[in-house]
Amino acid sequence: MTIGEPGARAGHYRGRTLLAVAATLALTAAVTINIGRLVADRPDASPSTTATAAPDSGTAPDGGMAPDGAARTDGQRGELTSGPLMSSAAPTRVSIPSLKVSAETVPLGLQADGTMQVPDSATDVGWYTRAPTPGALGPAVLAGHVDWKGHDGSFHDLVDLEPGAGITIDRADGSRAMFTVIKVERHPKDDFPSEAVYGPTDHAALRLITCGGEFDGARNSYRDNIIVYATLAHAHPA
């Protein structure tokens, strides 16, 4: 599985307004459309899945926790945020009870060729470290295999996830971020909704990405991406 060249030319989340980041995304549309892909590996093949790296967002601001349903203004960004919000802390495990998924998360950085690293097992789920941490302001991005070297991946049944389902992220500081699924979409890999996935939000958001659709033998990959959109519902401190 390889990850497309990240949007290093795109703007950082920190210190930018939503309007400024939107303008940056518009200017780099040609790049982000090509990099916004995750294509699963053929079960009997070596890793070759392609996914996108998000625009280089930096670390989400340390805004502390806000009560559920509360609205607050983040001093560093000067942006109104709605719903609960957590300080930055790396994810350690993702659990999706309705799919019977519980998987460790591993950090994903960049490889020497500018592509994003990927999990090296069927079970691990990768968190892109240049996106916000789960629970902090903005869209956290987790990517996992649908299958890998003949084994079902942790995100094998992601397409079956339904709106209203819960997703729990354990974090390195001992806290837990509880997300609620808003929608699940399937997109052709050449029409990846980069701005919707990686663009700025006014709340703590989560994106889960894997592959789907028919398998393309010529490209040794699946044709589509499955994308889960979720929002932070509850912030449980350590």
MARBA-3410 file (N, C-alpha, C, O; in Angstrom, 1 decimal):
238
0.9,-1.2,0.0,0.0,0.0,0.0,0.9,1.2,0.0,1.7,1.4,0.9 ~ 0.7,2.1,-0.9,1.4,3.3,-1.0,0.4,4.5,-0.9,-0.7,4.4,-1.3 ~ 0.9,5.6,-0.3,0.1,6.7,-0.1,0.5,7.9,-1.0,1.7,8.1,-1.1 ~ -0.4,8.5,-1.7,0.0,9.6,-2.6,0.7,10.7,-2.0,0.6,10.9,-0.8 ~ 1.4,11.5,-2.8,2.1,12.6,-2.3,1.3,13.5,-1.5,0.2,14.0,-2.0
1.6,13.8,-0.2,0.8,14.7,0.6,0.8,16.1,0.1,1.6,16.5,-0.7 ~ -0.2,16.9,0.6,-0.3,18.3,0.1,0.7,19.2,0.9,0.2,20.1,1.6 ~ 1.9,18.9,0.7,2.9,19.7,1.4,2.8,21.2,0.9,3.3,22.1,1.7 ~ 2.3,21.4,-0.3,2.1,22.7,-0.8,0.9,23.4,-0.3,0.7,24.6,-0.5 ~ 0.0,22.6,0.4,-1.2,23.2,1.0,-0.9,23.8,2.3,0.2,23.6,2.9
-1.8,24.7,2.8,-1.5,25.5,4.0,-1.7,24.7,5.3,-2.3,23.6,5.3 ~ -1.1,25.2,6.4,-1.2,24.6,7.7,-2.5,25.0,8.3,-3.1,26.1,8.0 ~ -3.1,24.2,9.2,-4.3,24.6,9.9,-4.0,25.7,10.9,-4.7,26.6,11.0 ~ -2.9,25.5,11.6,-2.6,26.5,12.7,-2.4,27.9,12.1,-1.7,28.1,11.1 ~ -3.1,28.8,12.7,-2.9,30.2,12.4,-3.6,30.7,11.1,-3.4,31.8,10.7
-4.4,29.8,10.5,-5.1,30.2,9.3,-6.6,30.2,9.5,-7.1,29.4,10.3 ~ -7.3,31.1,8.9,-8.8,31.1,9.0,-9.3,30.1,8.0,-8.6,29.6,7.1 ~ -10.6,29.7,8.2,-11.2,28.8,7.3,-11.2,29.3,5.9,-11.0,28.5,5.0 ~ -11.4,30.6,5.7,-11.4,31.1,4.4,-10.0,31.0,3.7,-9.9,30.7,2.5 ~ -9.0,31.3,4.5,-7.6,31.2,4.0,-7.3,29.8,3.5,-6.7,29.5,2.5
-7.6,28.8,4.4,-7.3,27.4,4.1,-8.1,27.0,2.9,-7.6,26.2,2.0 ~ -9.4,27.4,2.8,-10.2,27.1,1.6,-9.6,27.6,0.3,-9.6,26.9,-0.7 ~ -9.0,28.8,0.4,-8.4,29.4,-0.8,-7.2,28.5,-1.1,-6.9,28.3,-2.3 ~ -6.4,28.1,-0.1,-5.2,27.3,-0.4,-5.6,26.0,-1.1,-5.0,25.5,-2.0 ~ -6.7,25.3,-0.5,-7.2,24.1,-1.1,-7.6,24.3,-2.6,-7.3,23.5,-3.4
-8.2,25.4,-2.9,-8.6,25.7,-4.2,-7.4,25.9,-5.2,-7.5,25.4,-6.3 ~ -6.4,26.5,-4.6,-5.2,26.7,-5.5,-4.5,25.4,-5.7,-3.8,25.2,-6.7 ~ -4.6,24.4,-4.8,-3.9,23.2,-4.9,-4.8,22.0,-5.3,-4.5,20.9,-5.1 ~ -5.9,22.4,-6.0,-6.9,21.3,-6.3,-6.3,20.2,-7.2,-6.6,19.1,-7.0 ~ -5.5,20.6,-8.1,-4.9,19.6,-9.0,-4.1,18.6,-8.2,-4.0,17.4,-8.6
-3.4,19.1,-7.1,-2.6,18.2,-6.3,-3.5,17.3,-5.4,-3.4,16.1,-5.4 ~ -4.4,17.9,-4.7,-5.2,17.2,-3.7,-6.1,16.2,-4.3,-6.4,15.1,-3.8 ~ -6.6,16.5,-5.5,-7.5,15.5,-6.2,-6.7,14.2,-6.5,-7.2,13.1,-6.4 ~ -5.5,14.4,-6.9,-4.7,13.2,-7.3,-4.2,12.5,-6.1,-3.9,11.3,-6.1 ~ -4.0,13.2,-4.9,-3.5,12.5,-3.8,-4.6,12.0,-2.8,-4.3,11.3,-1.9
-5.8,12.4,-3.1,-6.9,12.0,-2.2,-7.4,10.6,-2.4,-8.6,10.5,-2.7 ~ -6.6,9.6,-2.4,-7.1,8.3,-2.8,-6.6,7.2,-1.8,-5.5,7.3,-1.2 ~ -7.4,6.2,-1.6,-7.0,5.0,-0.8,-7.6,3.9,-1.6,-8.8,3.7,-1.7 ~ -6.7,3.0,-2.1,-7.1,1.9,-2.9,-6.6,0.6,-2.2,-5.4,0.5,-1.9 ~ -7.4,-0.3,-2.0,-7.0,-1.5,-1.2,-6.2,-2.4,-2.0,-6.2,-2.4,-3.2
-5.4,-3.2,-1.2,-4.5,-4.2,-1.9,-5.3,-5.4,-2.3,-6.3,-5.8,-1.7 ~ -4.8,-6.1,-3.3,-5.4,-7.4,-3.7,-5.0,-8.3,-2.6,-3.9,-8.3,-2.1 ~ -5.9,-9.2,-2.2,-5.7,-10.1,-1.0,-4.4,-10.9,-1.1,-3.8,-11.1,-0.1 ~ -4.0,-11.3,-2.3,-2.8,-12.2,-2.4,-1.6,-11.4,-2.9,-0.6,-12.0,-3.3 ~ -1.7,-10.1,-2.9,-0.6,-9.3,-3.4,0.1,-8.6,-2.2,-0.4,-8.5,-1.1
1.3,-8.1,-2.5,2.0,-7.3,-1.5,1.4,-5.9,-1.4,0.6,-5.5,-2.3 ~ 1.6,-5.2,-0.3,0.9,-3.9,-0.1,1.1,-3.0,-1.3,2.2,-2.7,-1.7 ~ -0.1,-2.5,-1.8,0.0,-1.5,-2.9,-1.1,-0.5,-2.9,-1.4,0.2,-3.9 ~ -1.8,-0.4,-1.8,-3.0,0.4,-1.7,-2.6,1.9,-1.7,-1.6,2.3,-1.1 ~ -3.3,2.7,-2.5,-2.9,4.1,-2.5,-4.0,4.9,-1.8,-5.2,4.7,-1.9
-3.5,5.8,-0.9,-4.3,6.7,-0.2,-3.8,8.1,-0.2,-2.7,8.3,-0.6 ~ -4.6,9.1,0.2,-4.1,10.4,0.2,-3.6,10.9,1.5,-4.1,10.4,2.6 ~ -2.6,11.7,1.5,-2.2,12.4,2.7,-3.0,13.7,2.7,-3.2,14.3,1.7 ~ -3.3,14.1,3.9,-4.1,15.4,4.0,-3.1,16.6,3.8,-1.9,16.4,3.8 ~ -3.7,17.7,3.5,-2.9,18.9,3.5,-2.1,19.0,4.8,-2.6,18.6,5.9
-0.9,19.5,4.7,0.0,19.6,5.9,-0.6,20.5,6.9,-0.6,21.7,6.8 ~ -1.2,19.9,8.0,-2.0,20.7,8.9,-1.3,21.1,10.1,-1.7,22.0,10.9 ~ -0.2,20.5,10.4,0.5,20.7,11.7,-0.3,20.1,12.8,-1.2,19.2,12.6 ~ 0.0,20.5,14.1,-0.7,19.9,15.2,-1.9,20.7,15.6,-1.8,22.0,15.6 ~ -3.0,20.1,15.9,-4.1,20.8,16.3,-3.9,21.6,17.6,-3.1,21.2,18.4
-4.5,22.8,17.7,-4.2,23.6,18.9,-4.7,23.0,20.2,-5.6,22.2,20.2 ~ -4.0,23.3,21.2,-4.3,22.7,22.5,-5.4,23.6,23.2,-5.1,24.5,23.9 ~ -6.6,23.3,22.8,-7.7,24.1,23.3,-8.3,23.6,24.6,-9.2,24.3,25.1 ~ -7.9,22.5,25.2,-8.6,22.0,26.4,-9.9,21.4,26.0,-10.3,21.4,24.9 ~ -10.6,20.9,27.0,-11.9,20.3,26.8,-13.0,21.3,27.1,-12.9,22.1,28.0
-14.0,21.3,26.2,-15.2,22.1,26.4,-16.3,21.1,26.7,-16.3,20.0,26.2 ~ -17.3,21.5,27.5,-18.5,20.7,27.8,-19.2,20.2,26.6,-19.2,21.0,25.6 ~ -19.8,19.1,26.6,-20.6,18.6,25.4,-21.6,19.6,25.0,-22.3,20.2,25.9 ~ -21.7,19.9,23.7,-22.7,20.8,23.2,-22.3,22.3,23.4,-23.0,23.1,22.9 ~ -21.2,22.6,24.0,-20.8,24.0,24.2,-20.1,24.5,23.0,-19.6,23.8,22.2
-20.2,25.8,22.9,-19.5,26.5,21.8,-18.4,27.4,22.5,-18.6,27.9,23.5 ~ -17.3,27.4,21.8,-16.2,28.2,22.3,-15.4,28.8,21.2,-15.5,28.4,20.1 ~ -14.6,29.8,21.6,-13.7,30.4,20.6,-12.2,30.0,21.0,-11.8,30.2,22.1 ~ -11.5,29.5,20.0,-10.1,29.1,20.2,-9.2,30.3,20.1,-9.2,31.0,19.1 ~ -8.5,30.6,21.1,-7.7,31.8,21.1,-6.6,31.8,20.1,-6.3,32.9,19.5
-6.0,30.7,19.7,-4.9,30.6,18.8,-5.5,30.9,17.4,-4.8,31.5,16.5 ~ -6.7,30.4,17.1,-7.2,30.5,15.7,-8.2,31.5,15.6,-8.5,32.0,14.4 ~ -8.8,31.9,16.7,-9.9,32.9,16.6,-11.1,32.4,15.9,-11.8,33.2,15.2 ~ -11.4,31.1,15.9,-12.5,30.5,15.2,-13.5,30.0,16.2,-13.1,29.4,17.2 ~ -14.8,30.2,15.9,-15.8,29.6,16.7,-15.9,28.1,16.5,-16.0,27.7,15.3
-15.9,27.4,17.5,-16.0,25.9,17.4,-17.2,25.5,18.2,-17.6,26.1,19.2 ~ -17.9,24.4,17.7,-19.1,23.9,18.3,-18.9,22.5,18.8,-18.1,21.8,18.2 ~ -19.6,22.2,19.9,-19.5,20.8,20.4,-18.3,20.7,21.3,-17.5,21.6,21.5 ~ -18.1,19.4,21.8,-16.9,19.2,22.7,-15.6,19.3,21.9,-15.6,19.1,20.7 ~ -14.6,19.7,22.6,-13.3,19.9,22.0,-12.2,19.4,23.0,-12.3,19.7,24.2
-11.2,18.7,22.6,-10.2,18.2,23.4,-8.8,18.7,23.1,-8.6,19.2,21.9 ~ -7.9,18.7,24.0,-6.5,19.1,23.7,-5.9,18.0,22.8,-6.4,16.9,22.7 ~ -4.7,18.3,22.3,-4.1,17.4,21.4,-3.4,16.2,22.1,-2.7,16.4,23.1 ~ -3.7,15.0,21.7,-3.1,13.8,22.2,-3.2,12.7,21.1,-4.3,12.5,20.6 ~ -2.1,12.0,20.9,-2.1,11.0,19.8,-3.0,9.9,20.1,-3.2,9.5,21.3
-3.7,9.3,19.1,-4.5,8.1,19.3,-3.7,6.9,19.5,-2.6,6.8,19.0 ~ -4.2,6.0,20.3,-3.5,4.7,20.5,-4.4,3.5,20.1,-3.8,2.4,19.8 ~ -5.7,3.6,20.0,-6.6,2.5,19.6,-7.9,3.1,19.1,-8.4,4.1,19.6 ~ -8.4,2.4,18.1,-9.7,2.8,17.6,-10.7,1.6,17.7,-10.3,0.4,17.4 ~ -11.8,1.8,18.3,-12.8,0.8,18.5,-14.1,1.1,17.8,-14.6,2.3,17.9
-14.7,0.2,17.1,-16.0,0.4,16.4,-16.9,-0.8,16.8,-16.9,-1.9,16.2 ~ -17.6,-0.7,17.9,-18.4,-1.8,18.5,-19.3,-2.5,17.5,-19.4,-3.7,17.5 ~ -20.0,-1.7,16.7,-21.0,-2.3,15.7,-20.3,-3.2,14.7,-21.0,-4.1,14.1 ~ -19.0,-3.0,14.4,-18.3,-3.8,13.5,-17.4,-4.8,14.2,-16.6,-5.6,13.6 ~ -17.4,-4.8,15.5,-16.5,-5.6,16.3,-15.0,-5.4,16.0,-14.2,-6.3,15.9
-14.7,-4.1,15.9,-13.3,-3.7,15.5,-12.7,-3.1,16.8,-13.3,-2.2,17.4 ~ -11.5,-3.5,17.1,-10.6,-2.9,18.1,-9.2,-3.1,17.6,-8.7,-4.2,17.6 ~ -8.6,-1.9,17.2,-7.3,-2.0,16.5,-6.4,-0.9,17.1,-6.8,0.2,17.4 ~ -5.1,-1.3,17.2,-4.1,-0.3,17.7,-3.9,0.6,16.5,-4.0,0.3,15.3 ~ -3.6,1.9,16.9,-3.2,2.9,15.8,-1.7,3.1,15.8,-1.1,3.0,16.9
-1.2,3.4,14.7,0.2,3.6,14.5,0.4,5.0,13.8,-0.5,5.3,12.9 ~ 1.4,5.7,14.1,1.6,7.0,13.4,2.0,6.8,12.0,2.9,6.0,11.7 ~ 1.5,7.6,11.1,1.9,7.6,9.7,2.6,9.0,9.3,1.9,10.0,9.4 ~ 3.8,8.9,9.0,4.5,10.1,8.5,4.7,10.1,7.0,3.8,9.6,6.3 ~ 5.8,10.6,6.6,6.1,10.6,5.1,7.3,9.7,4.8,8.3,9.6,5.6
7.3,9.1,3.7,8.4,8.3,3.2,9.3,9.3,2.4,9.0,10.4,2.1 ~ 10.4,8.7,2.0,11.4,9.6,1.3,10.9,10.1,0.0,11.4,11.1,-0.5 ~ 10.0,9.4,-0.7,9.5,9.8,-2.0,8.3,10.8,-1.8,7.7,11.1,-2.8 ~ 8.0,11.2,-0.6,6.9,12.1,-0.4,5.6,11.5,-0.3,4.6,12.2,-0.1 ~ 5.5,10.2,-0.3,4.2,9.5,-0.1,4.1,9.2,1.4,5.0,9.2,2.2
2.8,9.0,1.8,2.6,8.8,3.2,2.8,7.3,3.6,2.5,6.4,2.8 ~ 3.4,7.1,4.8,3.6,5.7,5.3,2.2,5.1,5.5,1.2,5.8,5.6 ~ 2.2,3.8,5.5,1.0,3.0,5.7,1.2,1.9,6.8,2.4,1.6,7.0 ~ 0.1,1.4,7.4,0.3,0.3,8.4,0.9,-0.9,7.7,0.6,-1.2,6.5 ~ 1.8,-1.6,8.4,2.4,-2.7,7.8,1.8,-4.1,8.2,2.5,-5.1,8.2
0.6,-4.0,8.6,-0.2,-5.2,9.0,-1.6,-5.0,8.7,-2.1,-3.9,8.4 ~ -2.4,-6.1,8.6,-3.8,-6.0,8.3,-4.6,-5.4,9.5,-5.6,-4.8,9.2 ~ -4.1,-5.5,10.7,-4.8,-5.2,11.8,-4.6,-3.7,12.3,-5.5,-3.1,12.7 ~ -3.4,-3.2,12.1,-3.1,-1.8,12.6,-3.9,-0.8,11.7,-4.1,-1.0,10.5 ~ -4.2,0.3,12.4,-4.9,1.4,11.7,-3.9,2.6,11.8,-3.4,2.9,12.9
-3.7,3.3,10.7,-2.7,4.4,10.7,-3.4,5.8,10.9,-4.5,6.0,10.4 ~ -2.7,6.6,11.7,-3.2,8.0,11.9,-2.2,8.9,11.3,-1.0,8.8,11.6 ~ -2.6,9.8,10.4,-1.8,10.7,9.7,-1.4,11.8,10.6,-2.2,12.6,11.0 ~ -0.1,11.9,11.0,0.4,12.8,12.0,0.4,14.3,11.7,0.5,15.1,12.5 ~ 0.2,14.6,10.4,0.1,16.0,10.0,-1.3,16.5,10.0,-1.5,17.7,9.7
-2.2,15.7,10.3,-3.6,16.1,10.5,-3.8,16.3,12.0,-3.0,15.8,12.8 ~ -4.9,16.9,12.5,-5.2,17.0,13.9,-5.3,15.7,14.6,-5.5,14.7,13.9 ~ -5.1,15.7,15.9,-5.4,14.5,16.7,-6.9,14.3,16.9,-7.6,15.3,17.0 ~ -7.3,13.1,17.0,-8.8,12.8,17.2,-9.3,13.5,18.5,-8.7,13.3,19.6 ~ -10.3,14.4,18.4,-10.8,15.1,19.5,-10.4,16.6,19.5,-11.1,17.4,20.1
-9.3,16.9,18.8,-8.9,18.3,18.6,-9.7,18.9,17.4,-10.3,18.2,16.7 ~ -9.5,20.2,17.3,-10.2,21.0,16.3,-9.7,20.5,14.9,-8.5,20.5,14.6 ~ -10.7,20.2,14.0,-10.3,19.8,12.6,-10.5,18.3,12.4,-10.9,17.6,13.3 ~ -10.3,17.9,11.2,-10.5,16.5,10.8,-9.3,15.6,11.1,-8.3,15.7,10.4 ~ -9.4,14.7,12.0,-8.4,13.7,12.2,-8.6,12.6,11.1,-9.8,12.3,10.8
-7.6,12.0,10.6,-7.7,11.1,9.5,-7.0,9.8,9.9,-5.8,9.7,10.2 ~ -7.8,8.7,9.8,-7.3,7.3,10.1,-7.5,6.5,8.8,-8.6,6.5,8.2 ~ -6.5,5.8,8.4,-6.6,4.9,7.2,-6.2,3.5,7.6,-5.3,3.2,8.4 ~ -7.0,2.5,7.0,-6.7,1.1,7.3,-6.9,0.3,6.1,-7.6,0.7,5.1 ~ -6.4,-0.9,6.1,-6.6,-1.9,5.0,-7.9,-2.5,5.0,-8.5,-2.8,6.1
-8.5,-2.7,3.8,-9.7,-3.6,3.7,-9.3,-5.1,3.7,-9.9,-5.9,4.3 ~ -8.1,-5.3,3.1,-7.5,-6.6,3.2,-6.0,-6.5,2.8,-5.6,-5.5,2.2 ~ -5.2,-7.4,3.3,-3.8,-7.2,3.2,-3.1,-8.6,3.3,-3.2,-9.3,4.3 ~ -2.4,-9.0,2.2,-1.7,-10.3,2.2,-2.6,-11.5,2.6,-2.2,-12.3,3.3 ~ -3.8,-11.5,2.0,-4.7,-12.6,2.2,-5.5,-12.5,3.5,-6.2,-13.5,3.8
-5.3,-11.5,4.3,-6.1,-11.3,5.5,-7.0,-10.1,5.5,-6.7,-9.1,4.9 ~ -8.2,-10.3,6.1,-9.1,-9.2,6.2,-8.5,-8.1,7.0,-7.8,-8.4,8.1 ~ -8.6,-6.8,6.6,-8.1,-5.7,7.4,-9.1,-5.3,8.4,-10.2,-5.7,8.4 ~ -8.6,-4.4,9.3,-9.5,-3.9,10.4,-10.6,-3.1,9.8,-11.7,-3.1,10.4 ~ -10.4,-2.5,8.6,-11.5,-1.7,8.0,-12.2,-2.5,6.9,-12.8,-1.9,6.0
-12.2,-3.8,7.0,-12.8,-4.7,6.0,-14.3,-4.4,5.8,-14.8,-4.4,4.7 ~ -15.0,-4.2,6.9,-16.4,-4.0,6.9,-16.8,-2.5,7.0,-18.0,-2.3,7.4 ~ -15.9,-1.6,6.8,-16.2,-0.2,7.0,-17.4,0.3,6.2,-18.2,1.1,6.6 ~ -17.6,-0.3,5.0,-18.7,0.1,4.2,-20.0,-0.2,4.8,-21.0,0.4,4.4 ~ -20.1,-1.1,5.8,-21.3,-1.5,6.4,-21.7,-0.6,7.6,-22.8,-0.7,8.2
-20.8,0.3,8.0,-21.0,1.2,9.1,-22.2,2.2,8.8,-22.3,2.6,7.6 ~ -23.1,2.4,9.7,-24.3,3.2,9.5,-24.2,4.5,10.3,-23.6,4.5,11.4 ~ -24.9,5.5,9.8,-25.0,6.8,10.6,-25.6,6.5,12.0,-26.5,5.7,12.1 ~ -25.0,7.2,13.0,-25.4,7.0,14.3,-24.6,6.0,15.1,-24.6,5.9,16.3 ~ -23.7,5.2,14.4,-22.8,4.3,15.0,-21.8,5.0,15.8,-21.4,6.2,15.5
-21.2,4.4,16.8,-20.2,5.0,17.6,-18.8,4.5,17.3,-18.6,3.4,16.9 ~ -17.9,5.4,17.4,-16.4,5.1,17.2,-15.7,5.7,18.4,-15.9,6.9,18.8 ~ -14.9,4.9,19.1,-14.1,5.3,20.3,-12.7,5.4,19.9,-12.1,4.4,19.4 ~ -12.0,6.5,20.3,-10.6,6.6,20.1,-9.9,6.7,21.5,-10.2,7.7,22.2 ~ -9.1,5.8,21.8,-8.3,5.9,23.0,-7.1,6.8,22.7,-6.5,6.7,21.6
-6.7,7.6,23.6,-5.6,8.6,23.4,-4.5,8.4,24.4,-4.7,7.9,25.4 ~ -3.3,8.9,24.0,-2.1,8.7,24.7,-2.1,9.3,26.1,-1.4,8.8,27.0 ~ -3.0,10.3,26.3,-3.0,10.9,27.6,-4.0,10.2,28.6,-4.3,10.7,29.7 ~ -4.6,9.1,28.1,-5.5,8.4,28.9,-7.0,8.8,28.7,-7.9,8.1,29.3 ~ -7.2,9.8,27.9,-8.6,10.2,27.6,-9.2,9.4,26.5,-8.5,8.6,25.8
-10.5,9.6,26.3,-11.2,8.9,25.2,-12.0,9.9,24.5,-12.7,10.7,25.0 ~ -12.0,9.8,23.2,-12.8,10.6,22.3,-13.9,9.7,21.7,-13.6,8.7,21.0 ~ -15.2,10.1,21.9,-16.3,9.3,21.4,-16.9,10.0,20.3,-17.5,11.1,20.4 ~ -16.9,9.4,19.1,-17.4,10.0,17.9,-18.7,9.3,17.5,-18.9,8.1,17.8 ~ -19.5,10.1,16.8,-20.8,9.5,16.2,-20.7,9.6,14.6,-20.4,10.7,14.1
-21.0,8.5,13.9,-20.9,8.5,12.5,-22.0,9.4,11.9,-23.2,9.3,12.3 ~ -21.7,10.3,11.0,-22.7,11.2,10.4,-23.1,10.6,9.0,-24.3,10.6,8.7 ~ -22.1,10.1,8.2,-22.4,9.6,6.9,-21.3,8.7,6.5,-20.1,8.8,6.9 ~ -21.6,7.8,5.5,-20.6,6.9,4.9,-20.7,7.1,3.4,-21.8,7.0,2.9 ~ -19.6,7.4,2.7,-19.7,7.6,1.3,-18.7,6.7,0.6,-17.7,6.2,1.1
-19.1,6.5,-0.7,-18.2,5.7,-1.6,-17.9,6.6,-2.8,-18.8,7.1,-3.4 ~ -16.6,6.8,-3.1,-16.2,7.6,-4.3,-15.2,6.9,-5.1,-14.4,6.2,-4.6 ~ -15.3,7.1,-6.5,-14.2,6.6,-7.3,-12.9,7.2,-6.9,-12.9,8.4,-6.5 ~ -11.9,6.5,-7.0,-10.6,7.0,-6.6,-10.1,8.2,-7.3,-9.3,9.0,-6.8 ~ -10.6,8.4,-8.6,-10.2,9.6,-9.4,-11.2,10.7,-9.1,-11.1,11.8,-9.8
-12.1,10.6,-8.1,-13.0,11.7,-7.8,-13.1,11.8,-6.3,-14.2,11.9,-5.7 ~ -11.9,11.7,-5.6,-11.9,11.8,-4.2,-12.2,13.2,-3.7,-11.7,14.2,-4.2 ~ -13.1,13.3,-2.7,-13.5,14.6,-2.2,-12.5,15.2,-1.2,-12.8,15.2,0.0 ~ -11.4,15.6,-1.7,-10.3,16.0,-0.8,-10.7,17.2,0.1,-10.4,17.1,1.3 ~ -11.4,18.2,-0.4,-11.8,19.3,0.5,-12.7,18.8,1.6,-12.6,19.3,2.8
-13.7,18.0,1.3,-14.6,17.5,2.3,-13.9,16.7,3.4,-14.3,16.7,4.6 ~ -12.9,15.9,3.0,-12.2,15.0,3.9,-11.2,15.8,4.7,-11.1,15.6,5.9 ~ -10.4,16.6,4.1,-9.2,17.2,4.7,-9.4,18.7,5.0,-8.6,19.3,5.7 ~ -10.5,19.3,4.5,-10.7,20.7,4.7,-11.0,21.1,6.2,-11.4,20.2,6.9 ~ -10.8,22.3,6.5,-11.0,22.7,7.9,-12.5,22.6,8.3,-13.4,22.7,7.5
-12.7,22.3,9.6,-14.1,22.2,10.2,-14.1,23.2,11.4,-13.1,23.6,11.9 ~ -15.3,23.4,11.9,-15.5,24.2,13.1,-15.8,23.4,14.3,-16.3,23.9,15.3 ~ -15.4,22.1,14.2,-15.6,21.2,15.3,-14.6,20.1,15.2,-13.8,20.0,14.3 ~ -14.5,19.2,16.2,-13.6,18.0,16.2,-14.3,17.0,15.3,-15.3,16.4,15.7 ~ -13.6,16.6,14.2,-14.1,15.7,13.3,-13.2,14.5,13.1,-12.0,14.5,13.5
-13.7,13.4,12.5,-13.0,12.2,12.3,-13.3,11.7,10.9,-14.5,11.7,10.5 ~ -12.3,11.2,10.2,-12.5,10.6,8.9,-11.8,9.2,8.9,-10.6,9.1,9.3 ~ -12.5,8.2,8.5,-11.9,6.9,8.4,-12.0,6.5,6.9,-13.0,6.7,6.2 ~ -10.8,6.0,6.4,-10.7,5.8,4.9,-10.2,4.4,4.7,-9.2,4.0,5.3 ~ -10.8,3.7,3.8,-10.3,2.5,3.3,-10.7,2.3,1.8,-11.1,3.3,1.2
-10.6,1.2,1.2,-10.9,1.0,-0.2,-12.3,0.2,-0.3,-12.8,-0.3,0.6 ~ -12.7,0.2,-1.6,-14.0,-0.5,-1.8,-14.3,-0.6,-3.3,-13.4,-0.2,-4.1 ~ -15.4,-1.1,-3.6,-15.8,-1.2,-5.0,-15.1,-2.4,-5.7,-14.7,-3.3,-5.0 ~ -15.1,-2.5,-7.0,-14.6,-3.6,-7.7,-13.1,-3.6,-7.7,-12.5,-2.5,-7.7 ~ -12.5,-4.8,-7.8,-11.1,-4.9,-7.9,-10.6,-4.7,-9.4,-11.1,-5.4,-10.3
-9.6,-3.8,-9.6,-9.1,-3.6,-10.9,-7.8,-4.4,-11.0,-6.8,-4.0,-10.5 ~ -7.9,-5.5,-11.8,-6.7,-6.4,-11.9,-5.5,-5.7,-12.6,-4.4,-6.0,-12.3 ~ -5.8,-4.8,-13.6,-4.8,-4.2,-14.3,-4.0,-3.2,-13.4,-2.8,-3.1,-13.6 ~ -4.6,-2.6,-12.5,-4.0,-1.7,-11.6,-3.6,-2.3,-10.2,-3.0,-1.7,-9.4 ~ -4.0,-3.6,-10.0,-3.8,-4.3,-8.8,-4.3,-3.5,-7.6,-3.7,-3.4,-6.5
-5.5,-3.0,-7.8,-6.1,-2.2,-6.7,-7.6,-2.1,-6.9,-8.2,-2.4,-7.9 ~ -8.3,-1.7,-5.8,-9.8,-1.5,-5.9,-10.0,-0.1,-6.5,-9.2,0.8,-6.5 ~ -11.2,0.0,-7.1,-11.5,1.2,-7.8,-12.0,2.4,-7.0,-11.8,3.6,-7.4 ~ -12.5,2.1,-5.8,-13.2,3.2,-5.0,-12.6,3.4,-3.6,-11.7,2.6,-3.2 ~ -13.0,4.4,-3.0,-12.7,4.7,-1.6,-14.0,4.7,-0.8,-15.0,5.1,-1.2
-13.9,4.1,0.4,-15.0,4.2,1.4,-14.5,5.3,2.4,-13.4,5.2,3.0 ~ -15.4,6.2,2.7,-15.0,7.3,3.6,-16.1,7.5,4.6,-17.3,7.6,4.3 ~ -15.7,7.4,5.9,-16.6,7.6,7.0,-16.4,9.0,7.6,-15.3,9.3,7.9 ~ -17.5,9.7,7.8,-17.4,11.0,8.4,-18.1,10.9,9.8,-19.2,10.4,9.9 ~ -17.4,11.4,10.8,-17.9,11.4,12.1,-17.6,12.7,12.9,-16.6,13.4,12.5
-18.3,12.9,13.9,-18.1,14.1,14.7,-18.0,13.8,16.2,-18.6,12.8,16.6 ~ -17.2,14.5,17.0,-17.0,14.2,18.4,-18.3,14.5,19.1,-18.9,15.5,19.1 ~ -18.7,13.4,19.9,-20.0,13.5,20.6,-19.7,13.7,22.1,-20.4,14.5,22.8 ~ -18.7,13.0,22.6,-18.4,13.1,24.1,-16.9,13.1,24.2,-16.1,12.4,23.5 ~ -16.4,13.9,25.2,-15.0,13.9,25.5,-14.8,13.4,26.9,-15.3,14.1,27.9
-14.1,12.3,27.1,-13.9,11.7,28.4,-12.5,12.0,28.8,-11.6,11.4,28.2 ~ -12.3,12.7,29.9,-10.9,13.0,30.3,-10.3,11.8,30.9,-10.9,10.8,31.2 ~ -9.0,11.8,31.1,-8.2,10.7,31.7,-8.7,10.5,33.2,-8.2,9.6,33.8
END
